Amino acid sequence: MLCASSSSFGHASMTIASSPLSRFVGTTLRFDHPARNLITTASASAYPLNKDSPRPKTYKEVTKPFRKIFAREISTQSKDDDISIAKALLYIAAEDEAFLAFNREMDAMSFVKENQSDSEEELETVQDQSYPDSEEHLLQLDGKSISEWLSELDAISKEVEAELVSRDIGCHSVQILEAVNTVLFDTRGFERTSKRLALDPKYSYLHSVLNSRCGTAFLFSVIYIEVCQRLGLPIVGARVGEEFLIWPKTENPEELFSENSGQSLFAIINGRCVDDPGSMASDLTGKSLLGLDVATNRDIIGIALANLIRVHWRRASKPSPGLMLTSPLSQLNNTSVSNFPLLRPQDLRLAIAAAERLLILEPLNWRLRRDLGMMHYYVRQSREAIQELSICIAFAFDEEEAKVLTLFVEKLHLLSSLKSPFGSDRLAVR
């Protein structure tokens, strides 16, 4: 049963070269530091061997090809119906996994450099690794290619077909949706995460949900859409308050609210929130459903990215309770822009990546651009922060906020001229 809030990571399974690092495969490496205790496992490499290509030196070089593939999938030249939601979400996960694998490898190399007498020779060997030579090898998630993950959705749809045949029933939308529920929640044992677990990023990535069979209600809605599409039953969705609700495309929406065996078709798909008096979903009728703005494929991908920004920012700001992205703007007269709160940089980078991808979909979203600029500020990238915030000022509809942003940008310019410690591409794993 689904009720998706419109408010992960599997472990990248990639090849590690035969090098001094290979002896650490499956071994937990502990990095003791006064400010943190870093624990990571060097069991993956961000890029399989390819002797002809140079090894990337920064995380941006690693993630660049993934970003291009994502941008190509959601290109404005493509018709919305031709965009695959599942593919786009898997491309997002592949980029984030590559970033994490790169970070793990950099930490492992640092460990070797600090703890081995012949570290220079060893590091040279490790640096022989480089990019894969094809998209199929590039896009690996938990040891499976993108096509193999898409096949998981194909397999679910085939199981639904088998369930319908076993019941010897037709293909009415109610029966199809009941069969999908049976396969997902009874046969395969999928379940929605609790609110506490929903903050774990791995439940916000499609491949991880398919693998663990546990995830956010929003991603279950995506699985519903993908499976029903394969069965010839178009499913549409829309934001309703904090929820993302879905229903079969119909010219007679009133039939969605007619009860069958004690439940309406709308409730069968969206679950408990339909009966929750505190949810806006409980007030919906067939007539009000017609007034909702149906989400496009691009919109749904955008919701997934907005969810990732939220989840990663919450994790990044956990060491500084109560911190908001815009906190430095509201406290501009009381604090210095050079006073940085304690944040988890790896999670912050992942939030930045999600915001950058969302801007490809929503280039005129000035609040999103403001948030991206503030995240760049938090990771001490003054040039990028100034660039995004300056664009934001030009598009801002709120005159007062534009004035605050202008003052903040002026202070950033001054800080940059003083050569403060901004702009590091290297992040430790926390």
C-alpha positions in Angstrom: 0.0 0.0 0.0 1.4 3.4 -1.0 1.3 6.9 0.2 4.3 8.7 -1.2 5.7 11.8 0.4 7.0 14.3 -2.1 9.2 15.7 0.7 20.4 5.0 -1.7 22.9 3.5 -1.6 23.7 0.1 -2.6 27.4 -0.8 -2.5 29.1 -0.2 -5.8 30.3 -3.5 -7.2 33.2 -2.6 -9.4 36.6 -4.0 -10.3 39.7 -3.2 -8.3 43.0 -3.7 -9.9 45.7 -6.1 -8.7 47.6 -3.5 -6.7 48.7 -3.0 -3.1 45.1 -1.8 -2.3 43.8 -5.2 -3.3 44.9 -6.6 0.1 42.5 -4.3 1.8 39.5 -5.7 -0.1 36.8 -6.6 2.4 38.9 -5.0 5.2 37.6 -2.1 7.3 40.0 0.8 7.3 39.8 3.0 10.4 41.0 6.6 10.2 41.4 8.1 13.6 41.2 11.9 13.7 40.5 14.3 16.6 37.4 15.6 14.8 36.1 12.3 13.5 36.5 8.6 13.3 36.3 7.6 9.7 35.4 4.1 8.8 35.2 2.9 5.2 35.6 -0.3 3.3 38.0 -0.3 0.3 36.1 -3.0 -1.6 35.4 -1.2 -4.8 37.2 0.9 -7.4 35.4 3.8 -9.1 36.7 2.8 -12.5 37.8 -0.6 -14.0 41.1 -0.9 -15.8 41.6 0.7 -19.2 45.2 1.1 -20.1 44.6 3.8 -22.7 42.7 6.4 -20.6 44.2 8.7 -18.0 43.1 8.2 -14.4 40.7 10.9 -13.1 42.2 13.1 -10.4 39.0 14.7 -8.9 35.5 13.5 -8.2 34.2 15.9 -10.9 36.2 14.1 -13.5 34.7 10.8 -12.2 31.1 12.0 -12.2 31.2 14.0 -15.5 30.4 11.1 -17.9 27.5 10.0 -15.7 26.1 13.5 -15.6 26.2 13.6 -19.4 24.2 10.4 -19.7 21.6 11.7 -17.3 21.3 15.0 -19.2 20.9 13.2 -22.5 18.1 11.1 -21.0 16.1 14.1 -19.8 17.1 16.4 -22.7 14.5 19.1 -23.7 14.7 17.8 -27.2 13.1 14.5 -26.0 9.3 14.2 -25.7 8.3 13.7 -22.1 6.7 10.4 -22.9 9.9 9.1 -24.3 11.8 9.8 -21.1 12.3 6.7 -18.9 11.8 7.6 -15.3 13.5 4.3 -14.2 16.5 4.9 -16.4 17.0 8.5 -15.2 16.8 7.4 -11.5 19.3 4.6 -12.1 21.7 7.1 -13.9 21.4 9.3 -10.8 22.3 6.4 -8.5 25.2 5.4 -10.8 26.8 8.9 -10.6 26.4 9.0 -6.8 27.9 5.5 -6.5 30.9 6.5 -8.6 31.5 9.5 -6.4 31.4 7.3 -3.2 33.7 4.7 -4.8 36.1 7.4 -5.7 36.1 8.8 -2.2 36.7 5.3 -0.8 39.6 4.8 -3.1 41.2 8.1 -2.3 40.9 7.4 1.5 42.4 3.9 0.9 45.3 5.5 -1.1 45.9 8.0 1.7 46.0 5.1 4.2 48.6 3.4 2.1 50.6 6.6 1.7 50.6 7.2 5.5 51.3 3.7 6.6 53.6 2.0 4.0 57.3 2.7 3.6 57.2 2.0 -0.1 54.0 4.1 -0.6 55.3 6.1 -3.7 55.8 2.9 -5.7 52.4 1.5 -4.5 50.5 4.6 -5.3 52.0 4.7 -8.8 50.6 1.2 -9.4 47.1 2.2 -8.2 47.1 5.2 -10.5 47.2 2.9 -13.5 43.5 2.4 -13.1 41.1 4.6 -15.2 37.8 5.0 -16.9 35.8 2.0 -18.4 35.6 2.1 -22.2 31.8 1.7 -22.6 28.6 2.9 -21.0 27.6 -0.7 -20.1 30.7 -1.0 -18.0 30.5 2.5 -16.7 26.9 2.1 -15.4 27.2 -0.6 -12.8 25.2 -0.7 -9.6 25.6 -3.6 -7.2 27.2 -5.7 -9.9 24.3 -5.2 -12.4 24.1 -3.0 -15.5 21.3 -0.5 -16.0 19.6 -3.0 -18.4 19.7 -5.7 -15.8 18.0 -3.4 -13.2 15.3 -2.6 -15.8 14.9 -6.3 -16.3 13.9 -6.5 -12.6 10.9 -4.3 -13.4 10.2 -6.5 -16.4 10.2 -9.6 -14.1 7.8 -8.0 -11.7 5.4 -7.2 -14.5 5.6 -10.8 -15.7 4.8 -12.1 -12.2 1.7 -9.8 -12.2 0.6 -11.3 -15.5 1.1 -14.8 -14.0 -1.0 -13.7 -11.0 -3.8 -12.5 -13.2 -3.8 -15.8 -15.2 -3.8 -17.9 -12.0 -6.9 -16.0 -10.8 -8.5 -16.6 -14.3 -9.7 -13.0 -14.4 -9.7 -10.2 -16.9 -7.6 -7.1 -17.1 -9.8 -4.5 -15.5 -7.7 -1.8 -13.8 -8.9 -2.8 -10.3 -7.8 -6.4 -10.9 -4.5 -5.4 -12.3 -3.7 -3.1 -9.4 -4.8 -5.7 -6.9 -2.4 -8.2 -8.6 0.4 -5.6 -8.5 -0.1 -5.2 -4.8 -0.1 -9.0 -4.3 3.2 -9.5 -6.1 4.9 -6.5 -4.5 3.8 -6.8 -0.9 2.8 -10.5 -0.5 4.9 -12.5 -3.0 8.1 -10.3 -3.0 7.7 -8.9 0.5 8.3 -5.2 -0.3 7.6 -2.8 2.5 7.6 0.9 3.0 10.3 2.4 5.3 9.4 4.0 8.6 9.9 7.7 8.9 13.1 7.1 10.8 14.6 4.9 8.1 13.4 7.2 5.4 16.3 9.5 6.3 18.7 6.8 5.2 19.7 7.7 1.6 19.8 4.1 0.4 16.0 3.9 0.6 15.8 6.9 -1.8 17.6 5.1 -4.7 15.6 2.9 -7.1 18.2 0.1 -7.5 18.6 -0.1 -3.7 14.8 -0.4 -3.2 14.6 -3.1 -5.8 17.5 -4.9 -4.1 16.5 -4.5 -0.4 12.7 -4.5 -1.1 12.4 -1.6 1.3 12.1 2.1 0.4 10.2 5.3 0.4 6.5 5.4 -0.6 7.5 7.7 -3.5 9.8 5.1 -5.0 7.1 2.5 -4.6 4.9 4.9 -6.7 7.6 4.9 -9.3 7.7 1.1 -9.3 3.9 1.1 -9.7 4.1 3.4 -12.7 6.8 1.4 -14.4 5.2 -2.0 -13.8 1.7 -0.9 -14.9 3.2 0.8 -18.0 4.6 -2.6 -19.0 1.1 -4.1 -18.5 -0.5 -1.5 -20.7 -2.2 0.4 -17.8 -1.1 4.0 -17.8 -0.7 5.5 -14.3 -0.6 9.2 -13.6 0.4 11.1 -10.4 0.3 14.4 -8.7 1.5 16.2 -5.6 -1.1 16.7 -3.0 0.3 18.6 -0.1 3.2 16.5 1.2 2.1 13.4 -0.6 2.6 12.1 -4.2 -0.5 10.2 -5.2 -1.0 8.0 -8.2 -4.0 6.6 -10.0 -4.9 4.9 -13.3 -5.6 7.2 -16.2 -9.3 7.4 -16.7 -12.0 9.6 -18.2 -14.3 8.8 -15.3 -12.4 9.6 -12.1 -15.5 9.0 -10.0 -15.0 5.3 -10.5 -11.7 5.5 -8.6 -13.6 6.3 -5.4 -16.3 3.7 -5.7 -15.7 1.1 -3.0 -15.1 -2.5 -3.9 -14.7 -5.0 -1.1 -14.5 -2.2 1.4 -11.8 -0.2 -0.4 -11.8 2.3 -3.3 -9.4 1.8 -6.2 -7.8 5.1 -5.1 -7.1 3.7 -1.6 -5.8 0.4 -3.0 -3.0 2.2 -4.8 -2.2 5.0 -2.3 -2.9 3.3 1.0 -3.2 4.7 4.5 -3.0 8.4 3.7 -6.3 8.3 1.9 -8.0 7.5 5.2 -5.8 9.8 7.3 -7.9 12.9 8.4 -4.6 14.8 8.7 -3.7 14.2 5.0 -5.0 16.3 2.1 -5.5 13.0 0.3 -8.5 12.1 2.5 -10.5 15.1 1.1 -10.0 14.1 -2.6 -13.0 13.2 -4.8 -13.3 12.4 -8.5 -14.1 16.0 -9.2 -11.2 17.4 -7.3 -8.9 14.9 -8.9 -9.6 16.6 -12.2 -8.2 19.9 -10.9 -4.8 18.4 -9.9 -1.7 19.2 -12.0 -0.7 15.7 -13.3 3.1 15.3 -13.0 5.1 14.8 -16.2 8.0 12.3 -16.3 10.4 15.2 -15.9 8.3 16.3 -12.8 8.6 12.9 -11.2 12.4 12.8 -11.8 12.5 16.3 -10.3 10.6 15.1 -7.2 13.1 12.2 -6.8 16.0 14.7 -6.9 14.3 17.1 -4.5 13.9 14.2 -2.1 17.7 13.4 -2.4 18.6 17.0 -1.7 16.5 16.9 1.4 17.8 13.6 2.7 21.5 14.4 2.0 21.2 17.9 3.5 19.6 16.5 6.7 22.5 14.0 7.0 25.1 16.7 6.2 23.8 19.1 8.8 23.3 16.5 11.5 26.4 17.7 13.4 24.8 21.2 13.5 21.2 20.7 14.7 18.8 23.4 13.5 21.0 24.6 10.7 19.2 25.6 7.5 20.7 26.2 4.1 19.7 29.9 4.4 20.8 30.4 8.0 23.9 32.5 7.0 21.5 34.9 5.1 19.2 35.4 8.1 22.1 36.0 10.4 24.2 38.1 8.1 24.4 41.1 10.5 25.3 38.9 13.5 27.9 36.4 12.1 30.9 36.4 9.8 30.6 34.6 6.4 33.9 33.0 7.3 32.4 31.1 10.3 31.5 27.7 8.9 29.4 25.2 10.9 30.4 21.6 11.3 28.9 19.6 8.4 29.4 16.2 6.8 31.1 17.1 3.5 30.4 13.8 1.7 26.6 14.1 2.2 26.8 17.8 1.3 28.5 17.0 -2.0 25.8 14.5 -2.8 23.2 17.2 -2.0 25.0 19.5 -4.4 25.0 16.8 -7.1 21.2 16.4 -6.7 20.7 20.1 -6.9 22.8 20.5 -10.0 20.9 17.7 -11.8 17.6 19.3 -10.7 18.7 22.6 -12.2 19.1 20.9 -15.6 15.3 20.2 -15.3 14.4 23.5 -13.7 17.0 26.1 -14.9 14.8 29.1 -13.9 14.1 27.9 -10.4 15.8 30.7 -8.5 15.2 29.3 -5.0 16.9 26.1 -6.0 19.8 28.1 -7.4 20.0 30.0 -4.2 20.1 26.7 -2.2 22.8 25.4 -4.5 24.8 28.6 -4.1 24.6 28.2 -0.3 25.7 24.6 -0.4 28.8 25.7 -2.5 29.4 28.3 0.2 29.3 25.6 2.9 31.9 23.5 1.1 34.1 26.7 0.8 33.7 27.0 -3.0 33.4 30.8 -3.2 33.6 31.1 -7.0 30.8 28.6 -7.5 28.7 30.2 -4.7 29.2 33.7 -6.1 28.2 32.5 -9.6 25.0 30.7 -8.5 23.9 33.4 -6.1 24.5 36.2 -8.6 22.3 34.4 -11.2 19.7 33.9 -8.4 19.7 37.7 -7.7 18.9 38.3 -11.4 15.9 36.0 -11.3 14.7 36.6 -7.7 11.1 37.8 -7.4 11.5 38.8 -3.8 13.1 42.3 -3.7 14.1 42.0 0.0 15.7 38.6 -0.5 17.6 39.9 -3.5 19.1 42.7 -1.3 20.2 40.2 1.3 21.8 38.0 -1.4 23.6 40.9 -2.9 25.1 41.9 0.5 26.1 38.2 1.0 27.7 38.0 -2.4 29.7 41.2 -1.7 31.0 39.7 1.5 32.0 36.5 -0.4 33.9 38.6 -3.0 35.8 40.2 -0.1 36.5 36.9 1.5 37.8 35.5 -1.8 40.1 38.4 -2.3 41.7 37.7 1.1 42.5 34.2 -0.1 40.6 32.3 2.5 40.7 28.5 2.5 38.0 27.9 -0.2 37.7 25.4 -3.0 38.8 21.9 -2.1 37.8 19.0 -4.4 39.0 16.4 -1.9 36.6 15.1 0.7 37.0 12.7 3.5 34.4 10.0 4.1 32.5 10.6 7.3 
